[in-house]
């Protein structure tokens, strides 16, 4: 894989010409999700003290995928600010029964009914890491 455990990519976040905060993408040690060994990715976004006066941001996204990086297992998001969220998205994907693949969304523990999903579905955050495994070439579709 093009990303080792322990990788930490840091970004300075700007809004127009103003330094607004920092973001950090990290690859943590493998995790266990329902008995399956999984990649564990984290994105943390934090506004600086000047931006905090207007719109404080302390967001954390966590994504867990299978080791072959073919599907998401779990996605969690804690979002601050005006639209607070504590999201958990549980993926139930089985290659042996792809017609029964589902995902269940909850926010602050309030669950929605599961919905069907296509085989090999990723959450938006883990899709970023999946894209890093592709060998893109100029002019290629």
C-alpha positions in Angstrom: 0.0 0.0 0.0 1.2 3.5 -0.7 0.6 4.6 2.9 2.4 3.1 5.9 1.0 2.7 9.4 2.1 5.9 11.3 1.8 8.2 8.3 0.7 11.6 9.3 0.0 14.2 6.6 -0.5 17.7 8.0 -2.2 20.6 6.2 -2.6 24.3 7.0 -6.1 25.3 6.2 -6.9 28.7 4.7 -10.1 30.6 4.2 -9.4 33.2 1.4 -6.1 34.7 2.6 -6.6 34.0 6.3 -4.9 31.1 8.1 -8.0 29.3 9.5 -6.6 26.2 11.1 -5.0 22.8 10.6 -6.0 19.3 9.3 -4.2 16.0 9.9 -4.7 12.7 8.0 -3.3 9.8 9.9 -2.9 6.0 9.4 -3.2 4.3 12.7 -2.3 0.7 13.8 -4.7 -1.9 12.5 -7.9 -2.2 14.4 -10.4 -5.1 15.0 -13.9 -4.4 13.7 -16.3 -7.3 14.6 -13.5 -9.8 14.5 -12.0 -8.5 11.2 -8.6 -6.9 11.0 -9.0 -3.4 9.5 -7.1 -0.3 8.4 -7.8 2.7 10.6 -7.7 6.1 9.1 -8.3 9.4 11.0 -8.9 13.0 9.8 -8.9 15.7 12.4 -9.7 19.3 11.5 -9.2 22.2 14.0 -9.8 25.9 13.5 -7.3 28.3 15.1 -8.2 30.6 18.0 -9.0 33.6 15.7 -11.5 31.6 13.6 -12.8 30.0 16.8 -14.3 33.4 17.7 -16.7 33.1 14.7 -16.9 29.4 14.0 -15.1 26.9 16.2 -14.3 23.6 14.4 -13.1 20.5 16.2 -14.1 17.7 13.7 -12.9 14.1 13.7 -13.5 11.5 11.0 -12.6 7.8 11.5 -12.7 5.2 8.8 -12.1 1.5 8.9 -11.7 -0.7 5.8 -10.8 -4.3 5.2 -7.1 -5.1 4.7 -7.5 -5.7 1.0 -9.0 -2.1 0.8 -12.1 -3.4 -1.1 -14.8 -2.0 1.2 -15.6 0.1 4.3 -16.5 -1.6 7.6 -17.2 1.4 9.8 -17.2 5.2 9.5 -17.6 7.6 12.4 -17.7 11.4 12.5 -17.9 13.8 15.3 -18.6 17.3 14.0 -18.7 20.5 16.1 -19.9 24.0 15.1 -23.5 25.0 14.3 -24.5 21.5 12.9 -23.2 19.2 15.6 -23.1 15.5 14.7 -22.0 12.2 16.3 -22.4 9.9 13.3 -21.8 6.2 13.0 -22.2 4.3 9.7 -22.0 0.5 10.0 -21.3 -1.4 6.8 -22.5 -5.0 6.4 -20.9 -6.2 3.2 -20.4 -9.9 2.3 -18.9 -11.0 -1.0 -20.9 -14.3 -0.7 -24.2 -12.5 -0.5 -23.8 -9.1 -2.3 -27.6 -8.8 -2.7 -27.8 -8.4 1.1 -25.2 -5.7 1.5 -26.5 -2.9 3.7 -25.4 0.2 5.6 -26.9 1.6 8.8 -26.6 5.3 9.7 -27.1 6.7 13.2 -26.6 10.2 14.6 -26.3 10.6 18.4 -27.6 7.0 18.6 -30.7 7.7 16.6 -30.6 4.9 14.0 -32.2 5.0 10.6 -33.4 1.9 8.8 -30.6 0.0 6.9 -30.4 0.6 3.2 -29.0 -1.6 0.4 -25.6 -0.7 -1.0 -23.6 -2.0 -4.0 -20.8 -4.5 -3.4 -17.4 -2.9 -2.5 -18.8 0.4 -1.2 -16.6 3.0 0.5 -17.4 5.9 2.8 -16.2 9.2 1.5 -13.1 9.4 3.7 -11.8 5.9 3.0 -12.3 6.5 -0.7 -9.5 9.0 -0.4 -7.1 6.2 0.7 -8.5 3.8 -2.0 -7.7 6.4 -4.7 -4.1 6.4 -3.5 -3.8 2.8 -4.6 -4.5 3.6 -8.2 -1.7 4.2 -10.7 -3.2 7.2 -12.6 -1.6 8.1 -16.0 -2.0 11.3 -18.0 -4.7 11.0 -20.6 -6.1 7.8 -19.0 -9.9 7.5 -18.3 
